[in-house]
Amino acid sequence: MKGSLHLTTVSGIPVKIHWTFGLLLLWVAYETGKGQFDPWFVFISIGIVLSVFFCVILHEFGHAFAARNYGVQTHDILMTPIGGIARLERMPEGRGQEFWVAIAGPIVNFVIVGLIWLGFLVFEGIRLPIFTIEFWEMNNGATSYFRIIMMANGYLGVFNLLPAFPMDGGRMLRSLLSLRMDRQRATRIASYVGQAIAFGMFAYGILQGHPTMTLIGIFIFFAARQEFNALVRQNRLTTLRATEIMSPIRHDLFVGMTLEKAREIIQDRSELSYVVWAGPGLPGGYITRERILIEADSGQPGSIDAWVIPSPVAIPPDFSAGQVHAVMQKHKLPLVLVFDQVNYLGVVQWENVIELMK
């Protein structure tokens, strides 16, 4: 992602931090430094924030290592002011696999809680510290740090178990539903559940005067909708074939044609690029609409030959829309021809592929 700084690489997974994370630290320093400025208190506050976000990184590594167990690699882990993102190359869709990948993150948080609890048991002799009011009184600087980290991880673990996208609980719910129904229907139900929870959080925030809860509700509501829409787009890219998104071939632009003639031919057409033919059934290249219009109005229009980009790429008819998108994006192609090794069947325009992404 643009604007991110590479921190380190762990087990082949790059860990990056977005530049806006620095704004969070500045805000923490400002808030804790207001009034009677105490550099030590500011330093401790920033240290606690960094410690919590280190736990968030461990949470994301939980997802990454669980995904790797199913053959799914992680592009990177990115830290932002609102949390961490483990960018998996895809979400595993095998039976129950998404559930274990999703729950791995909260498990990491609960393990951290357990380790701190064990520390209090061994060194302080407190057996059930989280169930005593006295334990949460931050009156001892040496142990208050661990209490805060313990509380933060408990919150992160429980909050992420909410059955609402984009939290891990939403993905866990979808995975469980997928055991009995197709993935798209499971995602739709999980999305509706997430939106219902988001509406409840929003209403509670409004009625009780908690703006943070209100904003979280709004965020979850739109994230839940986006998750379903993203799956619909992914299904389109997976199921549609090149022959279903191609346009008919038109033999109307040829090598040697003047720019004036080309402009006259395309004036009633809406495509952004066109195949230029060296002869019937023999593509010579392609030219963009913008180039035709610019050069035809240049004052010295000539043949289109000087502006034809040679050898348009041909793809097989059984290519999925996703594969077509990958080829066109990688080579920055405005169009590709669909070819069955005998005949050219049609042409796929970039704008038509992009329309599938909406």
C-alpha positions in Angstrom: 0.0 0.0 0.0 1.2 3.5 -0.8 2.5 5.5 2.1 3.6 2.5 4.2 7.0 1.8 5.7 8.5 -1.7 5.8 9.5 -2.5 9.4 10.6 -6.1 9.2 9.9 -9.5 7.6 9.0 -12.5 9.8 8.8 -16.0 8.3 8.6 -14.5 4.9 5.8 -12.1 5.7 6.6 -8.4 5.4 5.3 -6.2 8.3 4.5 -2.6 7.3 3.2 0.4 9.0 1.2 3.1 7.4 2.4 6.7 7.7 -0.9 7.7 9.4 0.1 5.6 12.4 2.5 8.4 13.3 -0.5 10.7 13.6 -2.0 8.4 16.3 1.2 8.6 18.3 1.2 12.4 18.0 -2.4 12.5 19.2 -1.6 10.3 22.2 1.4 12.5 23.0 -0.8 15.6 22.8 -3.7 14.2 24.9 -1.4 12.9 27.6 0.7 16.0 27.6 -2.1 18.5 28.1 -2.2 20.4 31.4 0.8 19.7 33.5 3.3 18.2 31.0 5.0 15.1 32.3 7.5 13.6 29.7 7.6 10.3 31.6 3.8 9.9 31.5 3.8 10.7 27.8 6.5 8.2 27.2 4.7 5.5 29.1 1.4 6.2 27.3 3.1 5.9 23.9 4.7 2.7 25.1 1.4 1.2 26.0 -0.1 2.1 22.6 2.8 0.5 20.9 2.5 -2.6 23.1 -1.2 -3.0 22.2 -0.4 -2.7 18.5 2.3 -5.2 18.9 -0.4 -7.6 20.2 -2.5 -6.6 17.1 0.4 -7.7 14.9 0.6 -11.0 16.7 -3.2 -11.3 16.2 -2.7 -10.9 12.4 0.2 -13.4 12.4 -2.3 -15.8 13.9 -4.4 -15.4 10.7 -1.4 -15.6 8.5 0.0 -18.8 9.9 -3.4 -20.5 10.0 -3.9 -19.5 6.3 -0.4 -20.8 5.4 -1.5 -24.2 6.9 -4.1 -24.4 4.1 -1.6 -23.3 1.4 -2.6 -19.6 1.4 0.2 -17.1 1.5 0.1 -13.6 3.0 1.2 -10.6 0.9 2.0 -8.5 4.0 0.7 -7.3 7.4 -0.1 -3.6 7.5 -0.6 -1.6 10.7 -2.9 1.4 10.5 -4.3 3.7 13.3 -7.5 1.6 13.3 -5.9 -1.8 13.5 -4.0 -4.4 11.6 -4.6 -6.0 8.2 -3.2 -9.4 7.1 -3.5 -9.2 3.3 -4.1 -12.9 2.4 -3.8 -13.8 -1.3 -7.2 -15.3 -0.9 -9.5 -16.7 1.8 -9.4 -20.5 1.9 -12.8 -21.9 1.0 -12.4 -25.5 1.9 -14.8 -27.1 4.4 -14.4 -25.2 7.7 -11.0 -23.7 6.7 -12.1 -20.1 6.9 -13.4 -20.7 10.4 -9.9 -21.8 11.7 -8.2 -18.9 9.9 -10.6 -16.4 11.3 -10.5 -17.7 14.9 -6.7 -18.0 15.0 -6.5 -14.2 15.6 -8.7 -14.0 18.7 -7.0 -17.2 20.0 -3.7 -15.3 20.0 -5.2 -12.5 22.1 -6.7 -15.0 24.6 -3.3 -16.8 24.8 -1.7 -13.5 25.7 -4.4 -13.0 28.4 -3.7 -16.4 29.7 0.1 -15.9 29.8 -0.3 -12.6 31.8 -2.8 -14.3 34.1 -0.2 -17.1 34.6 2.3 -14.4 35.5 0.1 -12.9 38.1 -0.6 -16.4 39.5 3.1 -17.2 39.8 4.5 -13.9 40.9 1.5 -12.3 42.7 -0.3 -15.4 43.9 -3.6 -14.1 42.5 -5.7 -17.0 41.1 -8.7 -15.3 39.5 -7.6 -11.7 39.1 -10.0 -10.7 36.3 -13.0 -11.4 38.7 -11.9 -9.0 41.4 -12.5 -5.3 41.4 -9.3 -4.6 43.3 -7.3 -6.2 40.5 -8.4 -3.5 38.0 -7.4 -0.6 40.3 -4.4 0.8 38.5 -2.5 1.7 41.7 0.8 -0.1 41.1 2.8 1.2 38.2 4.9 -2.0 37.9 1.8 -4.2 37.4 -0.7 -1.7 35.9 1.1 -2.1 32.5 0.3 -5.8 32.4 -3.3 -5.2 33.6 -3.8 -2.8 30.7 -2.3 -5.2 28.1 -4.4 -8.0 29.6 -7.5 -5.9 29.3 -6.7 -4.7 25.8 -6.2 -8.3 24.5 -9.4 -9.5 26.2 -11.3 -6.7 24.5 -9.6 -7.4 21.1 -10.4 -11.1 21.4 -14.0 -10.7 22.4 -14.8 -7.8 20.0 -13.4 -9.7 17.0 -15.7 -12.6 17.9 -18.8 -10.5 17.1 -20.6 -12.3 14.2 -20.3 -9.2 11.9 -18.0 -8.3 9.1 -15.2 -7.2 9.0 -14.6 -8.8 12.4 -13.3 -12.4 12.6 -16.7 -13.5 14.0 -18.4 -12.6 10.7 -16.0 -14.9 8.8 -16.5 -17.6 11.3 -20.3 -17.4 10.9 -20.0 -17.5 7.1 -17.7 -20.6 7.3 -20.2 -22.4 9.6 -23.2 -21.5 7.4 -21.2 -22.6 4.3 -21.3 -26.2 5.7 -25.0 -26.3 4.9 -25.4 -23.9 2.0 -23.5 -22.2 -0.9 -21.0 -19.6 0.0 -22.9 -16.7 -1.6 -26.0 -17.4 0.4 -23.9 -17.9 3.6 -22.2 -14.5 3.0 -25.6 -12.8 2.4 -26.9 -14.2 5.8 -23.7 -13.3 7.6 -23.9 -9.8 6.1 -27.5 -9.3 7.2 -26.5 -10.4 10.8 -23.6 -8.0 10.8 -25.8 -5.2 9.6 -28.3 -5.9 12.3 -25.6 -5.8 15.0 -24.3 -2.6 13.5 -27.7 -1.0 13.6 -28.0 -2.0 17.3 -24.6 -0.5 18.0 -25.6 2.7 16.1 -28.9 3.0 18.0 -27.3 2.4 21.3 -24.6 5.0 20.6 -27.3 7.6 19.7 -29.6 6.8 22.6 -26.8 6.7 25.2 -24.7 9.5 23.8 -21.7 7.4 22.8 -20.3 8.9 19.5 -17.6 6.2 19.3 -20.1 3.4 19.4 -22.2 5.2 16.8 -19.2 5.5 14.5 -18.3 1.8 15.0 -21.9 0.9 14.1 -21.7 2.9 10.9 -18.4 1.3 10.0 -19.5 -2.2 10.6 -22.8 -1.7 8.7 -21.1 -0.6 5.5 -18.3 -3.2 5.9 -20.9 -6.0 6.2 -22.5 -4.8 3.0 -19.2 -4.5 1.2 -18.3 -8.0 2.1 -21.3 -9.4 0.3 -20.8 -7.1 -2.7 -17.2 -8.2 -2.9 -18.2 -11.9 -3.0 -20.8 -11.2 -5.8 -18.0 -9.5 -7.8 -15.7 -12.4 -7.2 -18.3 -14.9 -8.3 -18.7 -12.9 -11.5 -15.0 -12.9 -12.2 -14.8 -16.7 -11.5 -17.9 -18.0 -13.3 -18.2 -15.7 -16.4 -16.2 -16.8 -19.4 -14.4 -14.6 -22.0 -17.1 -15.5 -24.5 -19.8 -14.1 -22.2 -18.2 -10.7 -21.8 -16.9 -10.2 -25.3 -18.3 -7.9 -28.0 -18.8 -8.9 -31.7 -15.9 -8.3 -34.0 -16.3 -5.4 -36.4 -14.1 -5.2 -39.5 -14.2 -1.5 -40.1 -10.7 -0.1 -39.3 -7.9 -1.3 -41.5 -4.2 -0.6 -41.9 -3.6 2.3 -44.4 -6.9 4.0 -43.6 -6.8 7.8 -43.1 -7.4 9.3 -39.7 -10.3 11.3 -41.1 -12.0 8.1 -42.3 -11.3 6.4 -38.9 -12.9 9.3 -37.0 -15.9 9.2 -39.3 -16.3 5.5 -38.6 -16.0 5.7 -34.8 -18.1 8.8 -34.2 -21.2 6.8 -33.4 -19.4 4.2 -31.4 -18.6 4.3 -27.6 -15.6 1.9 -27.3 -12.3 3.4 -26.0 -10.1 1.3 -28.3 -10.5 -0.5 -31.6 -8.9 -3.4 -33.5 -7.1 -2.4 -36.7 -7.1 -5.2 -39.3 -4.3 -5.9 -41.7 -6.9 -7.9 -43.7 -10.1 -9.9 -43.1 -9.5 -12.1 -40.1 -5.9 -10.8 -39.7 -5.5 -8.3 -36.9 -2.7 -5.8 -37.3 -3.0 -4.1 -33.9 -5.2 -1.7 -32.1 -5.6 2.1 -31.7 -7.3 4.1 -29.0 -10.3 6.4 -29.6 -8.4 9.3 -28.0 -5.5 8.9 -30.4 -7.8 8.9 -33.5 -9.5 12.1 -32.4 -6.4 14.0 -31.3 -4.4 13.2 -34.5 -7.4 13.7 -36.8 -7.7 17.3 -35.4 -3.9 17.9 -35.4 -3.9 19.8 -38.7 -1.7 17.3 -40.4 -3.8 14.1 -40.3 -2.4 11.1 -42.3 -2.7 7.4 -42.1 -3.6 5.6 -38.8 -0.6 3.3 -39.4 1.8 5.5 -37.3 -0.4 5.2 -34.3 -1.4 1.5 -34.4 0.0 -0.6 -31.5 0.9 -3.9 -33.1 -0.1 -7.4 -32.2 -3.2 -7.4 -30.0 -3.2 -10.1 -27.4 -5.4 -13.1 -28.0 -6.9 -15.2 -25.2 -8.7 -18.6 -25.3 -12.5 -18.5 -25.0 -12.6 -20.5 -21.7 -10.6 -17.9 -19.8 -12.6 -16.7 -16.8 -13.3 -13.0 -16.5 -10.8 -12.9 -13.6 -8.1 -14.3 -15.8 -9.0 -11.8 -18.5 -8.8 -9.0 -16.0 -5.4 -10.3 -14.7 -3.9 -10.4 -18.3 -5.2 -7.0 -19.2 -4.1 -5.4 -16.0 -0.6 -6.9 -16.0 0.1 -5.8 -19.6 -2.0 -2.6 -19.5 -4.1 -3.6 -22.5 -7.3 -1.7 -23.5 -8.6 -4.7 -25.3 -7.9 -8.4 -26.1 -9.2 -10.7 -28.8 -10.9 -14.0 -28.1 -9.3 -16.7 -30.3 -10.2 -20.4 -30.5 -7.0 -21.4 -32.4 -9.0 -21.2 -35.7 -11.1 -18.0 -35.6 -11.3 -14.7 -33.8 -14.6 -14.9 -31.9 -14.9 -11.5 -30.3 -13.1 -8.7 -28.5 -13.1 -7.8 -24.8 -12.8 -4.2 -23.9 -11.2 -3.1 -20.6 -14.2 -0.9 -19.7 -16.4 -4.0 -19.9 -14.1 -5.9 -17.5 -14.1 -3.0 -15.1 -17.9 -2.9 -15.1 -17.9 -6.4 -13.6 -15.9 -5.0 -10.7 -18.6 -2.6 -9.6 
